[in-house]
Amino acid sequence: QVQLVESGGGSVQAGGSLRLSCAASGRTSSIFDMGWFRQAPGKEREFVAGIRANGGTTYAVGSVKGRFTVTRDNAKNTVYLQMNSLKPEDTAVYYCAVTTGVYYAPPSAPAAYAYWGQGTQVTVSS
């Protein structure tokens, strides 16, 4: 079992920044990819960004490229999401998730992720 705890959400004005953190505990040796998803009211959960096990390869959805940066500290079993130039459409509950399987291609489907955090609210006002 892996437990994930997110922190860092909040309310900001458009153009502002937030940094989300997600700390993993438990069987952290089983973790491969770490990712961030978000879900806005009335919408499906969508992939935002992810990072591979070695921390050297990241991947993100087009709408956040150039604004969001995902990093991980394997020594601390923590993944971060730095969000800059926030827009009102970024408003959502953000979830971190991890895979425990090896994927050749960077996984972006929710079904690929075995463990999820409880979510943290990000609200961006115009």
N, C-alpha and C positions, 0 to 999 in steps of 0.2 A: 504494500500500500504506500501511496505517496500523498502527502497532504500539501496543499498550496494555499498560501495566504497572501492576498494582494493588499497593497496600501498605496496611498498617494493620490487618490481621486479627489475631486472637489469642483468648485465653480470658478470659472474664469471668464473674462471678456474675450471676444474675438481678437485674434492676434497674440493672445497670451500663450503661456507654456505650462505644462504639467509634466511631472515625471512619475510614472507608475513603477512600483516594485512588486515582485512576486517571489516569496521565499518558499523553497521546497524543503520538506522534511520527510522522514521515513526512509523508504528504500530508494534513496536518491541515486544509487549506483545503477538503477534500472532506467534512468532518464536518458533519452536521446535528444530529439528536437524539443524546443520550448517555443511556445507561440502565444500570441495575443489575438483574441477575438473581441467583437463588440456586438451588442444588440440594442437597437433603438426601439422605442415603443411601437408595437404593431408591425415590426419587421423581423425577418429571420436573422439568426446569429450569423455574422460574417467574419471571415478571416481578415486580420489587419496586418500582422507581421510575424515572422518567425526567425529562429536562428538555429543552426545545426549544432550538433554535439560539441564540435571543436571550437565553436564560437567564431569561426572564421568566415562563415557564409551566412548571409542574411537574405531574406526575401520578404516582399511586402506587396500589398495591393496597390494598384496604380494611384488611387485617390490620396494616399498618404505618403507616397514616395517624395523625398525631398523635404518632408516636414517631420516625419516620425523616424526615430532611430531605435532599433532593438539591439541590446547588448546582453551579455550574460557573464556572470562571475562563477565559474564552476567550483572554486574554492569555497564560496559562500552558498552555493546551490541557489542562486538568485538570478532572475531575469528582470531586465528593466525595459521600459518603453518611454523614451524621451519624446514628448509631443510638443512641437513648436508650431507657430502660426496657426493656432487652433481656429476652427470655423464652427459656426452653429451646427452644421451638419455632422460634426464629430460627436455631438451629444449622444451618449449611450451608456449602458453598463458595460464595462470592460472586464473581460475574463482572461486569466492566463490559463494555459493548459500545457501538458507535456505528453510526449509519446514514449512508449516503452518498447516500441518495435523499430526496426531499421527500415527506412524508406530510401530508395534510390533517388527519387525525386523529392524535393522539399514538399512536405505535406501541408495542404491548406484546407482539407476537408475536416469538419468537426469529428467525423467518425474515426479519424486517424489518431485522435488524441484520447488517451486513456484516463487521465486525471484532470480535474478542473478545480479552479479556485471558486470562491463564493461570489466574486464580482465586486467591482467598485464603480461608483457612479462618477461620470464626467459630464459636466454641464457647461456648455459654452454659450454665452449670451451675446447678442449682437449690439 
